[in-house]
Amino acid sequence: MLSKKTYQRLFLIIWGSALLMMVSLGAIAACKLPGKFPEASCRQLKNSDVADLSVQELRIMRSEIYARYGYIFKTKLEKDHFNRQPWYEPQYPDIRDVFRKLTSIERKNITFIKRQIRSR
């Protein structure tokens, strides 16, 4: 039989784990950014997130991160795609201006996506 103190510890461990799970699920649910791939700005991507994406979809995913900050794209494909998005507001022609605004998660995801593109 377990002591009362052991039960209390187990309760705290289970309750703490449940709280962490709720917080992390809430963070994912709270990611309501515009675009087809909002997760690229909200959490670190995993291989399973991109396994079924084409190279073109990966490029859009990467570019969408920059687009949320208003980067003015140079290529026709990106210009055409993002100019059709109601949320896109082009503001910055210099990628360095946008790069300074990126979060560490976004920077890691851009690197991750670039590696995925190169490996396909």
FILUMFI-634115 format. One line per 5 residues: number of its first residue (from 1); for each residue x, y, z of N, C-alpha, C. Coordinates in Angstrom, 1 decimal, m for minus. Each point is the difference from the previous one (the first is absolute). Layout:
NUM) X Y Z X Y Z X Y Z  ...
END
This chain:
1) 0.8 m1.2 0.0 m0.8 1.2 0.0 0.9 1.3 0.0  m0.4 0.9 m0.8 0.8 1.3 m0.1 m0.4 0.9 1.1  1.0 0.8 0.4 m0.3 1.0 1.1 m0.7 1.2 m0.6  m0.6 0.8 0.9 m0.7 1.2 m0.4 0.9 0.9 m0.7  1.2 0.1 0.4 1.0 0.9 m0.6 0.3 m0.5 m1.4
6) 0.1 m1.3 m0.2 0.3 m0.5 m1.4 m1.2 0.3 m0.9  m1.2 m0.2 0.5 m1.2 0.4 m0.8 0.0 1.4 m0.4  0.4 0.9 1.0 0.0 1.4 m0.3 1.1 0.3 m1.1  1.1 m0.6 0.1 1.1 0.2 m1.1 m0.5 m0.5 m1.3  m0.6 m1.2 0.0 m0.5 m0.5 m1.3 m1.1 1.0 m0.6
11) m0.8 0.5 0.9 m1.1 0.9 m0.5 0.7 1.2 m0.6  1.0 0.6 0.6 0.6 1.2 m0.5 0.7 m0.3 m1.3  0.7 m1.2 m0.1 0.6 m0.3 m1.3 m1.0 m0.1 m1.1  m1.1 m0.7 0.3 m1.0 m0.2 m1.1 m0.7 1.3 m0.3  m0.3 0.8 1.0 m0.6 1.3 m0.2 0.9 0.9 m0.8
16) 1.3 0.0 0.4 0.9 0.9 m0.7 0.2 m0.4 m1.5  0.0 m1.3 m0.3 0.1 m0.5 m1.3 m1.2 0.4 m0.8  m1.2 m0.1 0.6 m1.2 0.4 m0.7 0.0 1.5 m0.3  0.4 0.8 0.9 0.1 1.4 m0.2 1.0 0.4 m1.2  1.1 m0.7 0.0 1.0 0.2 m1.1 m0.6 m0.4 m1.3
21) m0.8 m1.1 0.0 m0.6 m0.4 m1.3 m1.1 1.0 m0.4  m0.7 0.5 0.9 m1.1 1.0 m0.3 0.7 1.3 m0.5  1.0 0.4 0.6 0.7 1.3 m0.4 0.6 m0.2 m1.4  0.6 m1.2 m0.3 0.6 m0.2 m1.3 m1.1 m0.2 m1.1  m1.1 m0.6 0.4 m1.1 m0.1 m1.0 m0.6 1.4 m0.3
26) m0.1 0.8 1.1 m0.5 1.3 m0.2 0.9 0.9 m0.8  1.3 m0.2 0.1 0.9 0.8 m0.8 m0.1 m0.4 m1.5  m0.2 m1.3 m0.3 m0.2 m0.4 m1.3 m1.4 0.5 m0.6  m1.0 m0.1 0.8 m1.3 0.5 m0.4 0.0 1.5 m0.2  0.8 0.7 0.8 0.0 1.5 m0.1 0.8 0.5 m1.2
31) 0.6 m0.9 m0.7 0.7 0.4 m1.2 m1.0 0.3 m1.1  m0.5 1.1 m0.1 m1.0 0.4 m1.0 0.6 1.0 m0.9  1.1 m0.3 m0.5 0.6 1.0 m1.0 m0.5 m0.3 m1.4  0.1 1.0 m0.9 m0.6 m0.3 m1.3 0.9 m0.9 m0.8  m0.5 m0.5 m1.1 0.8 m0.8 m0.9 m0.4 m1.5 0.1
36) 0.6 m0.8 m0.9 m0.3 m1.4 0.0 0.9 m0.8 1.0  1.1 0.6 0.4 0.9 m0.7 0.9 0.4 0.9 1.2  m1.0 0.3 0.9 0.3 0.9 1.1 0.9 m0.7 1.0  0.0 m1.3 0.1 0.9 m0.7 0.9 1.5 0.3 m0.2  0.4 0.4 m1.2 1.4 0.4 m0.2 0.4 1.2 0.8
41) m0.9 0.8 0.5 0.3 1.1 0.8 m0.3 m0.2 1.5  m0.7 m1.1 0.3 m0.4 m0.2 1.4 0.8 m1.1 0.8  0.5 m1.0 m0.7 0.7 m1.0 0.7 1.1 m0.6 m0.9  0.9 m0.6 0.6 1.1 m0.6 m0.8 m0.5 m1.2 m0.8  0.3 0.0 m1.3 m0.5 m1.0 m0.9 0.7 m1.3 0.2
46) m0.7 m1.1 m0.3 0.6 m1.4 0.0 m0.1 m0.6 m1.4  0.8 m1.0 m0.2 m0.1 m0.7 m1.3 m1.4 m0.4 m0.4  m0.8 m0.5 1.0 m1.3 m0.4 m0.3 m0.9 1.1 m0.5  0.3 1.3 0.4 m0.7 1.1 m0.5 0.1 0.3 m1.5  1.2 m0.4 m0.5 0.3 0.3 m1.4 0.1 m1.2 m0.9
51) m0.1 m1.2 0.5 0.2 m1.2 m0.7 m0.8 m0.1 m1.3  m1.2 0.5 0.0 m0.9 m0.2 m1.2 0.0 1.3 m0.8  0.8 1.0 0.2 0.0 1.2 m0.7 0.9 m0.1 m1.2  m0.4 0.7 m1.1 0.8 0.1 m1.2 1.1 1.1 0.2  0.9 0.0 m0.9 1.0 1.1 0.1 m0.6 1.4 m0.2
56) m1.0 0.1 m0.8 m0.7 1.2 m0.2 m0.8 0.4 1.3  m0.6 m0.9 0.6 m0.7 0.2 1.3 1.0 0.4 1.1  1.2 m0.6 0.0 1.0 0.4 1.0 0.5 1.4 m0.3  0.1 0.4 m1.2 0.4 1.4 m0.3 m1.0 1.0 0.4  m1.3 m0.4 m0.2 m1.1 0.9 0.5 0.0 0.1 1.5
61) 0.2 m1.2 0.6 0.1 0.0 1.5 1.1 1.0 0.5  1.1 m0.1 m0.6 1.2 0.8 0.4 m0.4 1.5 m0.3  m0.5 0.3 m1.1 m0.2 1.3 m0.4 m1.2 0.7 0.8  m0.9 m0.9 0.4 m1.1 0.5 0.8 0.5 0.6 1.3  1.0 m0.5 0.6 0.6 0.6 1.2 0.4 1.4 m0.3
66) 0.7 0.2 m1.1 0.5 1.4 m0.4 m1.2 0.9 m0.4  m1.0 m0.6 m0.6 m1.2 0.7 m0.5 m0.8 0.6 1.2  0.0 m0.7 1.1 m0.8 0.5 1.2 0.7 1.3 0.5  1.2 0.2 m0.3 0.7 1.2 0.5 0.0 1.1 m1.1  m0.6 m0.3 m1.2 m0.1 1.0 m1.0 1.2 0.0 m1.0
71) 0.7 m1.0 m0.2 1.1 0.0 m0.9 m0.6 0.1 m1.5  0.6 0.8 m0.8 m0.4 0.2 m1.4 0.9 m1.0 m0.8  m0.7 m1.0 m0.6 0.7 m1.1 m0.7 0.5 0.5 m1.3  1.1 m0.7 m0.5 0.6 0.3 m1.2 m0.4 m0.9 m1.2  m0.3 m1.3 0.4 m0.4 m1.0 m1.1 m1.4 0.1 m0.4
76) m0.3 m0.3 m1.2 m1.4 0.1 m0.5 m0.9 m1.0 0.8  0.5 m1.2 0.2 m0.8 m1.0 0.7 m0.5 0.5 1.4  1.0 0.5 0.7 m0.4 0.5 1.4 m0.8 1.3 m0.1  0.3 0.9 m0.9 m0.8 1.2 m0.1 m1.4 m0.3 m0.4  m0.2 m0.9 m1.0 m1.4 m0.4 m0.4 m0.7 m0.6 1.2
81) 0.7 m1.0 0.7 m0.7 m0.7 1.0 m0.4 0.9 1.2  0.9 0.8 0.5 m0.3 0.8 1.2 m0.9 1.3 m0.4  0.1 0.5 m1.1 m0.9 1.1 m0.4 m1.4 m0.4 m0.1  m0.3 m1.3 m0.1 m1.4 m0.5 0.1 m0.5 m0.3 1.4  0.9 0.1 1.0 m0.3 m0.3 1.4 m0.6 1.3 0.6
86) m1.2 0.0 0.5 m0.6 1.2 0.6 0.7 0.6 1.2  0.8 m0.9 0.7 0.7 0.5 1.2 1.4 0.6 m0.3  0.5 m0.2 m1.2 1.3 0.4 m0.4 0.1 1.5 m0.2  0.9 0.7 0.7 0.3 1.4 m0.1 1.4 0.3 m0.3  0.4 0.1 m1.2 1.4 0.2 m0.4 0.6 1.3 0.5
91) 1.1 0.0 0.7 0.6 1.2 0.6 1.5 0.1 m0.1  0.7 m1.1 0.0 1.4 0.0 0.1 0.7 m0.7 m1.2  0.7 0.8 m0.8 0.7 m0.6 m1.2 1.3 m0.7 0.4  0.6 0.4 1.2 1.2 m0.6 0.4 m0.2 m1.1 1.0  0.4 m1.2 m0.3 m0.2 m1.2 0.8 0.6 0.2 1.4
96) 1.1 0.8 0.1 0.6 0.2 1.3 m0.9 0.7 1.0  m0.8 0.9 m0.5 m1.0 0.6 0.9 m1.0 m0.9 0.6  m0.4 m1.0 m0.8 m0.9 m1.0 0.4 0.7 m1.0 1.0  1.2 m0.4 m0.4 0.8 m1.0 0.7 0.2 0.4 1.5  0.2 1.3 0.2 0.2 0.5 1.4 m1.2 m0.2 0.8
101) m1.2 m0.1 m0.6 m1.3 m0.1 0.7 m0.4 m1.4 0.4  0.7 m1.0 m0.7 m0.4 m1.4 0.2 0.3 m0.5 1.4  m0.8 m0.9 0.5 0.2 m0.6 1.2 1.0 m1.1 m0.1  0.6 m0.5 1.1 1.0 m1.1 m0.1 m0.7 m1.3 m0.6  m1.2 m0.2 0.3 m0.7 m1.2 m0.6 m0.1 0.2 m1.5
106) m0.4 1.2 m0.5 m0.1 0.2 m1.4 1.4 m0.2 m0.7  1.0 0.5 0.6 1.3 m0.1 m0.6 0.4 m1.5 m0.1  m0.2 m0.8 1.1 0.3 m1.4 0.0 m0.9 m0.7 m1.1  m1.2 0.4 m0.1 m0.9 m0.7 m1.0 0.4 0.4 m1.4  0.5 1.2 m0.3 0.5 0.3 m1.3 1.2 m0.8 m0.4
111) 0.9 m0.2 1.0 1.1 m0.8 m0.3 m0.4 m1.5 m0.2  m0.9 m0.5 0.8 m0.5 m1.3 m0.1 m0.7 m0.2 m1.4  m0.8 0.9 m0.4 m0.7 m0.1 m1.3 1.0 0.0 m1.2  1.0 0.9 0.1 1.0 0.1 m1.0 0.7 m1.4 m0.2  0.3 m0.6 1.2 0.7 m1.3 m0.1 m0.9 m1.1 m0.6
116) m1.3 0.1 0.3 m1.0 m0.9 m0.6 m0.1 0.2 m1.5  0.1 1.2 m0.5 m0.1 0.3 m1.4 1.2 m0.6 m0.7  1.2 0.3 0.6 1.3 m0.5 m0.6 0.0 m1.6 m0.1  m0.6 m0.6 1.0 0.1 m1.5 0.0 m1.0 m0.7 m0.9  m0.9 0.8 m0.7 m0.9 m0.7 m0.8 0.3 0.1 m1.5
END
